């Protein structure tokens, strides 16, 4: 799941300190996920925050 989230940053050619809005993720990624994957969204984002890839 973390790889899918990070791939969205790559798709938008984001650089460090760029922002990817949650509504963009809802539109492009989260709608395509199955229920089990949707349950993993929040823990995956939290792991990315812990690793320093995402700021909240």
PDBQT receptor file of N, H, CA, C and O in Angstrom, charges set to zero:
ATOM      1  N   UNK A   1       0.816  -1.183   0.000  1.00  0.00    +0.000 N 
ATOM      2  CA  UNK A   1       0.000   0.000   0.000  1.00  0.00    +0.000 C 
ATOM      3  C   UNK A   1       0.866   1.255   0.000  1.00  0.00    +0.000 C 
ATOM      4  O   UNK A   1       0.562   2.227  -0.692  1.00  0.00    +0.000 OA
ATOM      5  N   UNK A   2       1.935   1.231   0.772  1.00  0.00    +0.000 N 
ATOM      6  H   UNK A   2       2.182   0.442   1.334  1.00  0.00    +0.000 HD
ATOM      7  CA  UNK A   2       2.839   2.380   0.825  1.00  0.00    +0.000 C 
ATOM      8  C   UNK A   2       3.426   2.669  -0.553  1.00  0.00    +0.000 C 
ATOM      9  O   UNK A   2       3.586   3.828  -0.938  1.00  0.00    +0.000 OA
ATOM     10  N   UNK A   3       3.743   1.619  -1.285  1.00  0.00    +0.000 N 
ATOM     11  H   UNK A   3       3.613   0.678  -0.972  1.00  0.00    +0.000 HD
ATOM     12  CA  UNK A   3       4.285   1.798  -2.639  1.00  0.00    +0.000 C 
ATOM     13  C   UNK A   3       3.262   2.466  -3.557  1.00  0.00    +0.000 C 
ATOM     14  O   UNK A   3       3.623   3.299  -4.388  1.00  0.00    +0.000 OA
ATOM     15  N   UNK A   4       2.000   2.105  -3.411  1.00  0.00    +0.000 N 
ATOM     16  H   UNK A   4       1.707   1.428  -2.736  1.00  0.00    +0.000 HD
ATOM     17  CA  UNK A   4       0.962   2.717  -4.234  1.00  0.00    +0.000 C 
ATOM     18  C   UNK A   4       0.824   4.207  -3.927  1.00  0.00    +0.000 C 
ATOM     19  O   UNK A   4       0.659   5.023  -4.834  1.00  0.00    +0.000 OA
ATOM     20  N   UNK A   5       0.893   4.551  -2.652  1.00  0.00    +0.000 N 
ATOM     21  H   UNK A   5       1.027   3.888  -1.915  1.00  0.00    +0.000 HD
ATOM     22  CA  UNK A   5       0.792   5.956  -2.255  1.00  0.00    +0.000 C 
ATOM     23  C   UNK A   5       1.982   6.739  -2.793  1.00  0.00    +0.000 C 
ATOM     24  O   UNK A   5       1.815   7.830  -3.339  1.00  0.00    +0.000 OA
ATOM     25  N   UNK A   6       3.168   6.194  -2.643  1.00  0.00    +0.000 N 
ATOM     26  H   UNK A   6       3.304   5.308  -2.199  1.00  0.00    +0.000 HD
ATOM     27  CA  UNK A   6       4.364   6.884  -3.123  1.00  0.00    +0.000 C 
ATOM     28  C   UNK A   6       4.356   6.991  -4.657  1.00  0.00    +0.000 C 
ATOM     29  O   UNK A   6       4.885   7.953  -5.215  1.00  0.00    +0.000 OA
ATOM     30  N   UNK A   7       3.765   6.014  -5.326  1.00  0.00    +0.000 N 
ATOM     31  H   UNK A   7       3.336   5.233  -4.873  1.00  0.00    +0.000 HD
ATOM     32  CA  UNK A   7       3.681   6.062  -6.788  1.00  0.00    +0.000 C 
ATOM     33  C   UNK A   7       2.827   7.246  -7.246  1.00  0.00    +0.000 C 
ATOM     34  O   UNK A   7       3.058   7.799  -8.321  1.00  0.00    +0.000 OA
ATOM     35  N   UNK A   8       1.846   7.632  -6.437  1.00  0.00    +0.000 N 
ATOM     36  H   UNK A   8       1.658   7.182  -5.563  1.00  0.00    +0.000 HD
ATOM     37  CA  UNK A   8       1.026   8.797  -6.775  1.00  0.00    +0.000 C 
ATOM     38  C   UNK A   8       1.871  10.070  -6.774  1.00  0.00    +0.000 C 
ATOM     39  O   UNK A   8       1.649  10.964  -7.590  1.00  0.00    +0.000 OA
ATOM     40  N   UNK A   9       2.835  10.153  -5.863  1.00  0.00    +0.000 N 
ATOM     41  H   UNK A   9       3.016   9.427  -5.199  1.00  0.00    +0.000 HD
ATOM     42  CA  UNK A   9       3.748  11.293  -5.870  1.00  0.00    +0.000 C 
ATOM     43  C   UNK A   9       4.564  11.306  -7.163  1.00  0.00    +0.000 C 
ATOM     44  O   UNK A   9       4.770  12.358  -7.767  1.00  0.00    +0.000 OA
ATOM     45  N   UNK A  10       5.018  10.144  -7.572  1.00  0.00    +0.000 N 
ATOM     46  H   UNK A  10       4.851   9.289  -7.081  1.00  0.00    +0.000 HD
ATOM     47  CA  UNK A  10       5.801  10.055  -8.805  1.00  0.00    +0.000 C 
ATOM     48  C   UNK A  10       4.976  10.445 -10.023  1.00  0.00    +0.000 C 
ATOM     49  O   UNK A  10       5.479  11.116 -10.924  1.00  0.00    +0.000 OA
ATOM     50  N   UNK A  11       3.710  10.029 -10.057  1.00  0.00    +0.000 N 
ATOM     51  H   UNK A  11       3.301   9.484  -9.325  1.00  0.00    +0.000 HD
ATOM     52  CA  UNK A  11       2.844  10.342 -11.194  1.00  0.00    +0.000 C 
ATOM     53  C   UNK A  11       2.673  11.842 -11.384  1.00  0.00    +0.000 C 
ATOM     54  O   UNK A  11       2.495  12.316 -12.507  1.00  0.00    +0.000 OA
ATOM     55  N   UNK A  12       2.727  12.581 -10.296  1.00  0.00    +0.000 N 
ATOM     56  H   UNK A  12       2.871  12.197  -9.384  1.00  0.00    +0.000 HD
ATOM     57  CA  UNK A  12       2.541  14.034 -10.378  1.00  0.00    +0.000 C 
ATOM     58  C   UNK A  12       3.869  14.770 -10.461  1.00  0.00    +0.000 C 
ATOM     59  O   UNK A  12       3.909  15.998 -10.378  1.00  0.00    +0.000 OA
ATOM     60  N   UNK A  13       4.965  14.017 -10.625  1.00  0.00    +0.000 N 
ATOM     61  H   UNK A  13       4.933  13.020 -10.692  1.00  0.00    +0.000 HD
ATOM     62  CA  UNK A  13       6.304  14.600 -10.689  1.00  0.00    +0.000 C 
ATOM     63  C   UNK A  13       6.618  15.459  -9.468  1.00  0.00    +0.000 C 
ATOM     64  O   UNK A  13       7.279  16.491  -9.579  1.00  0.00    +0.000 OA
ATOM     65  N   UNK A  14       6.142  15.027  -8.311  1.00  0.00    +0.000 N 
ATOM     66  H   UNK A  14       5.605  14.189  -8.221  1.00  0.00    +0.000 HD
ATOM     67  CA  UNK A  14       6.365  15.770  -7.072  1.00  0.00    +0.000 C 
ATOM     68  C   UNK A  14       7.830  15.712  -6.660  1.00  0.00    +0.000 C 
ATOM     69  O   UNK A  14       8.532  14.730  -6.902  1.00  0.00    +0.000 OA
ATOM     70  N   UNK A  15       8.249  16.765  -6.049  1.00  0.00    +0.000 N 
ATOM     71  H   UNK A  15       7.679  17.563  -5.852  1.00  0.00    +0.000 HD
ATOM     72  CA  UNK A  15       9.607  16.881  -5.500  1.00  0.00    +0.000 C 
ATOM     73  C   UNK A  15       9.496  16.939  -3.979  1.00  0.00    +0.000 C 
ATOM     74  O   UNK A  15       8.399  17.121  -3.450  1.00  0.00    +0.000 OA
ATOM     75  N   UNK A  16      10.622  16.785  -3.262  1.00  0.00    +0.000 N 
ATOM     76  H   UNK A  16      11.513  16.637  -3.691  1.00  0.00    +0.000 HD
ATOM     77  CA  UNK A  16      10.567  16.928  -1.805  1.00  0.00    +0.000 C 
ATOM     78  C   UNK A  16       9.926  18.273  -1.437  1.00  0.00    +0.000 C 
ATOM     79  O   UNK A  16      10.195  19.298  -2.065  1.00  0.00    +0.000 OA
ATOM     80  N   UNK A  17       9.116  18.245  -0.459  1.00  0.00    +0.000 N 
ATOM     81  H   UNK A  17       8.897  17.413   0.050  1.00  0.00    +0.000 HD
ATOM     82  CA  UNK A  17       8.351  19.373   0.089  1.00  0.00    +0.000 C 
ATOM     83  C   UNK A  17       7.109  19.713  -0.722  1.00  0.00    +0.000 C 
ATOM     84  O   UNK A  17       6.367  20.618  -0.340  1.00  0.00    +0.000 OA
ATOM     85  N   UNK A  18       6.855  19.011  -1.837  1.00  0.00    +0.000 N 
ATOM     86  H   UNK A  18       7.458  18.275  -2.147  1.00  0.00    +0.000 HD
ATOM     87  CA  UNK A  18       5.603  19.226  -2.569  1.00  0.00    +0.000 C 
ATOM     88  C   UNK A  18       4.460  18.554  -1.820  1.00  0.00    +0.000 C 
ATOM     89  O   UNK A  18       4.665  17.627  -1.036  1.00  0.00    +0.000 OA
ATOM     90  N   UNK A  19       3.264  19.039  -2.079  1.00  0.00    +0.000 N 
ATOM     91  H   UNK A  19       3.098  19.792  -2.715  1.00  0.00    +0.000 HD
ATOM     92  CA  UNK A  19       2.070  18.543  -1.397  1.00  0.00    +0.000 C 
ATOM     93  C   UNK A  19       1.207  17.763  -2.382  1.00  0.00    +0.000 C 
ATOM     94  O   UNK A  19       0.984  18.187  -3.516  1.00  0.00    +0.000 OA
ATOM     95  N   UNK A  20       0.736  16.633  -1.927  1.00  0.00    +0.000 N 
ATOM     96  H   UNK A  20       0.917  16.288  -1.006  1.00  0.00    +0.000 HD
ATOM     97  CA  UNK A  20      -0.251  15.863  -2.671  1.00  0.00    +0.000 C 
ATOM     98  C   UNK A  20      -1.493  15.812  -1.791  1.00  0.00    +0.000 C 
ATOM     99  O   UNK A  20      -1.480  15.198  -0.725  1.00  0.00    +0.000 OA
ATOM    100  N   UNK A  21      -2.541  16.444  -2.229  1.00  0.00    +0.000 N 
ATOM    101  H   UNK A  21      -2.552  16.943  -3.095  1.00  0.00    +0.000 HD
ATOM    102  CA  UNK A  21      -3.746  16.572  -1.428  1.00  0.00    +0.000 C 
ATOM    103  C   UNK A  21      -4.459  15.228  -1.295  1.00  0.00    +0.000 C 
ATOM    104  O   UNK A  21      -4.451  14.410  -2.215  1.00  0.00    +0.000 OA
ATOM    105  N   UNK A  22      -5.073  15.018  -0.138  1.00  0.00    +0.000 N 
ATOM    106  H   UNK A  22      -5.080  15.682   0.609  1.00  0.00    +0.000 HD
ATOM    107  CA  UNK A  22      -5.816  13.785   0.096  1.00  0.00    +0.000 C 
ATOM    108  C   UNK A  22      -6.939  13.611  -0.921  1.00  0.00    +0.000 C 
ATOM    109  O   UNK A  22      -7.245  12.487  -1.316  1.00  0.00    +0.000 OA
ATOM    110  N   UNK A  23      -7.555  14.712  -1.347  1.00  0.00    +0.000 N 
ATOM    111  H   UNK A  23      -7.307  15.626  -1.026  1.00  0.00    +0.000 HD
ATOM    112  CA  UNK A  23      -8.637  14.580  -2.327  1.00  0.00    +0.000 C 
ATOM    113  C   UNK A  23      -8.104  14.028  -3.646  1.00  0.00    +0.000 C 
ATOM    114  O   UNK A  23      -8.825  13.328  -4.358  1.00  0.00    +0.000 OA
ATOM    115  N   UNK A  24      -6.850  14.333  -3.980  1.00  0.00    +0.000 N 
ATOM    116  H   UNK A  24      -6.264  14.901  -3.402  1.00  0.00    +0.000 HD
ATOM    117  CA  UNK A  24      -6.253  13.759  -5.189  1.00  0.00    +0.000 C 
ATOM    118  C   UNK A  24      -6.083  12.254  -5.027  1.00  0.00    +0.000 C 
ATOM    119  O   UNK A  24      -6.342  11.487  -5.954  1.00  0.00    +0.000 OA
ATOM    120  N   UNK A  25      -5.646  11.838  -3.839  1.00  0.00    +0.000 N 
ATOM    121  H   UNK A  25      -5.435  12.461  -3.085  1.00  0.00    +0.000 HD
ATOM    122  CA  UNK A  25      -5.516  10.403  -3.588  1.00  0.00    +0.000 C 
ATOM    123  C   UNK A  25      -6.881   9.731  -3.619  1.00  0.00    +0.000 C 
ATOM    124  O   UNK A  25      -7.015   8.624  -4.141  1.00  0.00    +0.000 OA
ATOM    125  N   UNK A  26      -7.889  10.385  -3.067  1.00  0.00    +0.000 N 
ATOM    126  H   UNK A  26      -7.780  11.284  -2.642  1.00  0.00    +0.000 HD
ATOM    127  CA  UNK A  26      -9.240   9.815  -3.096  1.00  0.00    +0.000 C 
ATOM    128  C   UNK A  26      -9.695   9.609  -4.532  1.00  0.00    +0.000 C 
ATOM    129  O   UNK A  26     -10.297   8.586  -4.858  1.00  0.00    +0.000 OA
ATOM    130  N   UNK A  27      -9.411  10.569  -5.377  1.00  0.00    +0.000 N 
ATOM    131  H   UNK A  27      -8.922  11.400  -5.113  1.00  0.00    +0.000 HD
ATOM    132  CA  UNK A  27      -9.832  10.508  -6.780  1.00  0.00    +0.000 C 
ATOM    133  C   UNK A  27      -9.062   9.462  -7.569  1.00  0.00    +0.000 C 
ATOM    134  O   UNK A  27      -9.645   8.679  -8.318  1.00  0.00    +0.000 OA
ATOM    135  N   UNK A  28      -7.767   9.456  -7.396  1.00  0.00    +0.000 N 
ATOM    136  H   UNK A  28      -7.292  10.092  -6.787  1.00  0.00    +0.000 HD
ATOM    137  CA  UNK A  28      -6.930   8.641  -8.276  1.00  0.00    +0.000 C 
ATOM    138  C   UNK A  28      -6.634   7.244  -7.749  1.00  0.00    +0.000 C 
ATOM    139  O   UNK A  28      -6.461   6.313  -8.536  1.00  0.00    +0.000 OA
ATOM    140  N   UNK A  29      -6.573   7.084  -6.436  1.00  0.00    +0.000 N 
ATOM    141  H   UNK A  29      -6.713   7.840  -5.797  1.00  0.00    +0.000 HD
ATOM    142  CA  UNK A  29      -6.110   5.804  -5.898  1.00  0.00    +0.000 C 
ATOM    143  C   UNK A  29      -7.158   5.100  -5.052  1.00  0.00    +0.000 C 
ATOM    144  O   UNK A  29      -7.481   3.939  -5.303  1.00  0.00    +0.000 OA
ATOM    145  N   UNK A  30      -7.682   5.780  -4.068  1.00  0.00    +0.000 N 
ATOM    146  H   UNK A  30      -7.419   6.723  -3.864  1.00  0.00    +0.000 HD
ATOM    147  CA  UNK A  30      -8.508   5.117  -3.058  1.00  0.00    +0.000 C 
ATOM    148  C   UNK A  30      -9.791   4.531  -3.623  1.00  0.00    +0.000 C 
ATOM    149  O   UNK A  30     -10.297   3.540  -3.098  1.00  0.00    +0.000 OA
ATOM    150  N   UNK A  31     -10.321   5.117  -4.672  1.00  0.00    +0.000 N 
ATOM    151  H   UNK A  31      -9.910   5.923  -5.098  1.00  0.00    +0.000 HD
ATOM    152  CA  UNK A  31     -11.544   4.581  -5.283  1.00  0.00    +0.000 C 
ATOM    153  C   UNK A  31     -11.328   3.218  -5.921  1.00  0.00    +0.000 C 
ATOM    154  O   UNK A  31     -12.268   2.438  -6.069  1.00  0.00    +0.000 OA
ATOM    155  N   UNK A  32     -10.096   2.935  -6.295  1.00  0.00    +0.000 N 
ATOM    156  H   UNK A  32      -9.331   3.568  -6.175  1.00  0.00    +0.000 HD
ATOM    157  CA  UNK A  32      -9.785   1.694  -7.003  1.00  0.00    +0.000 C 
ATOM    158  C   UNK A  32      -9.488   0.522  -6.058  1.00  0.00    +0.000 C 
ATOM    159  O   UNK A  32      -9.324  -0.609  -6.515  1.00  0.00    +0.000 OA
ATOM    160  N   UNK A  33      -9.418   0.779  -4.766  1.00  0.00    +0.000 N 
ATOM    161  H   UNK A  33      -9.551   1.699  -4.396  1.00  0.00    +0.000 HD
ATOM    162  CA  UNK A  33      -9.003  -0.240  -3.816  1.00  0.00    +0.000 C 
ATOM    163  C   UNK A  33     -10.157  -1.122  -3.371  1.00  0.00    +0.000 C 
ATOM    164  O   UNK A  33     -11.313  -0.701  -3.341  1.00  0.00    +0.000 OA
ATOM    165  N   UNK A  34      -9.813  -2.360  -3.024  1.00  0.00    +0.000 N 
ATOM    166  H   UNK A  34      -8.873  -2.703  -3.048  1.00  0.00    +0.000 HD
ATOM    167  CA  UNK A  34     -10.815  -3.247  -2.465  1.00  0.00    +0.000 C 
ATOM    168  C   UNK A  34     -10.942  -2.950  -0.958  1.00  0.00    +0.000 C 
ATOM    169  O   UNK A  34     -10.107  -2.230  -0.409  1.00  0.00    +0.000 OA
ATOM    170  N   UNK A  35     -11.968  -3.489  -0.283  1.00  0.00    +0.000 N 
ATOM    171  H   UNK A  35     -12.646  -4.073  -0.728  1.00  0.00    +0.000 HD
ATOM    172  CA  UNK A  35     -12.183  -3.165   1.134  1.00  0.00    +0.000 C 
ATOM    173  C   UNK A  35     -10.986  -3.486   2.042  1.00  0.00    +0.000 C 
ATOM    174  O   UNK A  35     -10.698  -2.731   2.971  1.00  0.00    +0.000 OA
ATOM    175  N   UNK A  36     -10.302  -4.578   1.785  1.00  0.00    +0.000 N 
ATOM    176  H   UNK A  36     -10.536  -5.191   1.030  1.00  0.00    +0.000 HD
ATOM    177  CA  UNK A  36      -9.147  -4.927   2.614  1.00  0.00    +0.000 C 
ATOM    178  C   UNK A  36      -8.038  -3.884   2.443  1.00  0.00    +0.000 C 
ATOM    179  O   UNK A  36      -7.411  -3.477   3.421  1.00  0.00    +0.000 OA
ATOM    180  N   UNK A  37      -7.801  -3.458   1.215  1.00  0.00    +0.000 N 
ATOM    181  H   UNK A  37      -8.310  -3.789   0.421  1.00  0.00    +0.000 HD
ATOM    182  CA  UNK A  37      -6.784  -2.440   0.953  1.00  0.00    +0.000 C 
ATOM    183  C   UNK A  37      -7.174  -1.109   1.593  1.00  0.00    +0.000 C 
ATOM    184  O   UNK A  37      -6.314  -0.390   2.101  1.00  0.00    +0.000 OA
ATOM    185  N   UNK A  38      -8.460  -0.779   1.571  1.00  0.00    +0.000 N 
ATOM    186  H   UNK A  38      -9.159  -1.363   1.158  1.00  0.00    +0.000 HD
ATOM    187  CA  UNK A  38      -8.926   0.467   2.181  1.00  0.00    +0.000 C 
ATOM    188  C   UNK A  38      -8.660   0.480   3.680  1.00  0.00    +0.000 C 
ATOM    189  O   UNK A  38      -8.391   1.532   4.261  1.00  0.00    +0.000 OA
ATOM    190  N   UNK A  39      -8.736  -0.703   4.309  1.00  0.00    +0.000 N 
ATOM    191  H   UNK A  39      -8.955  -1.558   3.837  1.00  0.00    +0.000 HD
ATOM    192  CA  UNK A  39      -8.433  -0.791   5.739  1.00  0.00    +0.000 C 
ATOM    193  C   UNK A  39      -6.960  -0.515   6.012  1.00  0.00    +0.000 C 
ATOM    194  O   UNK A  39      -6.602  -0.133   7.126  1.00  0.00    +0.000 OA
ATOM    195  N   UNK A  40      -6.114  -0.699   5.028  1.00  0.00    +0.000 N 
ATOM    196  H   UNK A  40      -6.405  -1.009   4.123  1.00  0.00    +0.000 HD
ATOM    197  CA  UNK A  40      -4.670  -0.510   5.187  1.00  0.00    +0.000 C 
ATOM    198  C   UNK A  40      -4.211   0.918   4.912  1.00  0.00    +0.000 C 
ATOM    199  O   UNK A  40      -3.050   1.244   5.156  1.00  0.00    +0.000 OA
ATOM    200  N   UNK A  41      -5.097   1.774   4.409  1.00  0.00    +0.000 N 
ATOM    201  H   UNK A  41      -6.041   1.509   4.211  1.00  0.00    +0.000 HD
ATOM    202  CA  UNK A  41      -4.692   3.132   4.035  1.00  0.00    +0.000 C 
ATOM    203  C   UNK A  41      -4.105   3.891   5.218  1.00  0.00    +0.000 C 
ATOM    204  O   UNK A  41      -2.978   4.381   5.151  1.00  0.00    +0.000 OA
ATOM    205  N   UNK A  42      -4.869   3.986   6.299  1.00  0.00    +0.000 N 
ATOM    206  H   UNK A  42      -5.784   3.588   6.354  1.00  0.00    +0.000 HD
ATOM    207  CA  UNK A  42      -4.413   4.784   7.437  1.00  0.00    +0.000 C 
ATOM    208  C   UNK A  42      -3.117   4.257   8.043  1.00  0.00    +0.000 C 
ATOM    209  O   UNK A  42      -2.199   5.044   8.275  1.00  0.00    +0.000 OA
ATOM    210  N   UNK A  43      -3.006   2.939   8.311  1.00  0.00    +0.000 N 
ATOM    211  H   UNK A  43      -3.751   2.299   8.123  1.00  0.00    +0.000 HD
ATOM    212  CA  UNK A  43      -1.726   2.448   8.834  1.00  0.00    +0.000 C 
ATOM    213  C   UNK A  43      -0.556   2.687   7.879  1.00  0.00    +0.000 C 
ATOM    214  O   UNK A  43       0.560   2.957   8.323  1.00  0.00    +0.000 OA
ATOM    215  N   UNK A  44      -0.802   2.589   6.584  1.00  0.00    +0.000 N 
ATOM    216  H   UNK A  44      -1.709   2.370   6.223  1.00  0.00    +0.000 HD
ATOM    217  CA  UNK A  44       0.260   2.821   5.604  1.00  0.00    +0.000 C 
ATOM    218  C   UNK A  44       0.711   4.271   5.618  1.00  0.00    +0.000 C 
ATOM    219  O   UNK A  44       1.909   4.550   5.572  1.00  0.00    +0.000 OA
ATOM    220  N   UNK A  45      -0.233   5.188   5.682  1.00  0.00    +0.000 N 
ATOM    221  H   UNK A  45      -1.206   4.961   5.719  1.00  0.00    +0.000 HD
ATOM    222  CA  UNK A  45       0.120   6.606   5.749  1.00  0.00    +0.000 C 
ATOM    223  C   UNK A  45       0.890   6.890   7.031  1.00  0.00    +0.000 C 
ATOM    224  O   UNK A  45       1.858   7.651   7.020  1.00  0.00    +0.000 OA
ATOM    225  N   UNK A  46       0.470   6.284   8.132  1.00  0.00    +0.000 N 
ATOM    226  H   UNK A  46      -0.316   5.665   8.142  1.00  0.00    +0.000 HD
ATOM    227  CA  UNK A  46       1.184   6.478   9.398  1.00  0.00    +0.000 C 
ATOM    228  C   UNK A  46       2.616   5.951   9.324  1.00  0.00    +0.000 C 
ATOM    229  O   UNK A  46       3.530   6.558   9.882  1.00  0.00    +0.000 OA
ATOM    230  N   UNK A  47       2.812   4.837   8.645  1.00  0.00    +0.000 N 
ATOM    231  H   UNK A  47       2.069   4.344   8.191  1.00  0.00    +0.000 HD
ATOM    232  CA  UNK A  47       4.174   4.306   8.486  1.00  0.00    +0.000 C 
ATOM    233  C   UNK A  47       5.019   5.251   7.635  1.00  0.00    +0.000 C 
ATOM    234  O   UNK A  47       6.200   5.450   7.920  1.00  0.00    +0.000 OA
ATOM    235  N   UNK A  48       4.427   5.832   6.600  1.00  0.00    +0.000 N 
ATOM    236  H   UNK A  48       3.467   5.670   6.369  1.00  0.00    +0.000 HD
ATOM    237  CA  UNK A  48       5.154   6.801   5.771  1.00  0.00    +0.000 C 
ATOM    238  C   UNK A  48       5.508   8.047   6.576  1.00  0.00    +0.000 C 
ATOM    239  O   UNK A  48       6.575   8.630   6.383  1.00  0.00    +0.000 OA
ATOM    240  N   UNK A  49       4.623   8.453   7.470  1.00  0.00    +0.000 N 
ATOM    241  H   UNK A  49       3.756   7.980   7.627  1.00  0.00    +0.000 HD
ATOM    242  CA  UNK A  49       4.906   9.589   8.351  1.00  0.00    +0.000 C 
ATOM    243  C   UNK A  49       6.068   9.225   9.269  1.00  0.00    +0.000 C 
ATOM    244  O   UNK A  49       6.996  10.016   9.438  1.00  0.00    +0.000 OA
ATOM    245  N   UNK A  50       6.023   8.030   9.863  1.00  0.00    +0.000 N 
ATOM    246  H   UNK A  50       5.270   7.387   9.726  1.00  0.00    +0.000 HD
ATOM    247  CA  UNK A  50       7.096   7.588  10.768  1.00  0.00    +0.000 C 
ATOM    248  C   UNK A  50       8.448   7.527  10.067  1.00  0.00    +0.000 C 
ATOM    249  O   UNK A  50       9.480   7.809  10.675  1.00  0.00    +0.000 OA
ATOM    250  N   UNK A  51       8.440   7.160   8.787  1.00  0.00    +0.000 N 
ATOM    251  H   UNK A  51       7.601   6.932   8.293  1.00  0.00    +0.000 HD
ATOM    252  CA  UNK A  51       9.679   7.062   8.016  1.00  0.00    +0.000 C 
ATOM    253  C   UNK A  51      10.151   8.417   7.503  1.00  0.00    +0.000 C 
ATOM    254  O   UNK A  51      11.257   8.535   6.975  1.00  0.00    +0.000 OA
ATOM    255  N   UNK A  52       9.311   9.440   7.659  1.00  0.00    +0.000 N 
ATOM    256  H   UNK A  52       8.413   9.344   8.088  1.00  0.00    +0.000 HD
ATOM    257  CA  UNK A  52       9.705  10.785   7.217  1.00  0.00    +0.000 C 
ATOM    258  C   UNK A  52       9.398  11.086   5.765  1.00  0.00    +0.000 C 
ATOM    259  O   UNK A  52       9.806  12.130   5.257  1.00  0.00    +0.000 OA
ATOM    260  N   UNK A  53       8.689  10.199   5.084  1.00  0.00    +0.000 N 
ATOM    261  H   UNK A  53       8.357   9.351   5.497  1.00  0.00    +0.000 HD
ATOM    262  CA  UNK A  53       8.339  10.432   3.684  1.00  0.00    +0.000 C 
ATOM    263  C   UNK A  53       7.143  11.356   3.540  1.00  0.00    +0.000 C 
ATOM    264  O   UNK A  53       6.996  12.044   2.530  1.00  0.00    +0.000 OA
ATOM    265  N   UNK A  54       6.291  11.369   4.555  1.00  0.00    +0.000 N 
ATOM    266  H   UNK A  54       6.410  10.811   5.376  1.00  0.00    +0.000 HD
ATOM    267  CA  UNK A  54       5.051  12.148   4.532  1.00  0.00    +0.000 C 
ATOM    268  C   UNK A  54       4.987  12.969   5.809  1.00  0.00    +0.000 C 
ATOM    269  O   UNK A  54       5.328  12.488   6.889  1.00  0.00    +0.000 OA
ATOM    270  N   UNK A  55       4.551  14.202   5.672  1.00  0.00    +0.000 N 
ATOM    271  H   UNK A  55       4.274  14.592   4.795  1.00  0.00    +0.000 HD
ATOM    272  CA  UNK A  55       4.367  15.072   6.842  1.00  0.00    +0.000 C 
ATOM    273  C   UNK A  55       2.879  15.277   7.050  1.00  0.00    +0.000 C 
ATOM    274  O   UNK A  55       2.103  15.379   6.100  1.00  0.00    +0.000 OA
ATOM    275  N   UNK A  56       2.503  15.334   8.328  1.00  0.00    +0.000 N 
ATOM    276  H   UNK A  56       3.134  15.251   9.099  1.00  0.00    +0.000 HD
ATOM    277  CA  UNK A  56       1.101  15.556   8.652  1.00  0.00    +0.000 C 
ATOM    278  C   UNK A  56       0.970  16.850   9.401  1.00  0.00    +0.000 C 
ATOM    279  O   UNK A  56      -0.136  17.237   9.776  1.00  0.00    +0.000 OA
TER     280      UNK A  56
